[in-house]
């Protein structure tokens, strides 16, 4: 069986500067990604739900379907100012990080 790959890229935002985001696949911790880095997570081919989390803040789940030997790419973005950080944490910490597919 050929494994599939989920790539999660995190930009250079200053929020959580020295901390990793935890990557969850189908509800289980699958990896971590640091600032300005890309993490690769090997998964079985098929449908999966991916989200990232730091403390009580997380992203919404992103559904991906990846074939054996293939990869999907996701990018994490974070609110850009202290004011948007505070508003996002108060209004809905489950949508603090944005996780979007970047490979089409």
Secondary structure by P-SEA (a helix, b strand, c coil): cbbbbbbbbbccccccccbbbbbbccccccccccccbbbbbbbccccbbbbbbcccccccbbbbbbcccbbbbbbbbccccaaaaaaaaaccccccbbbbbccc
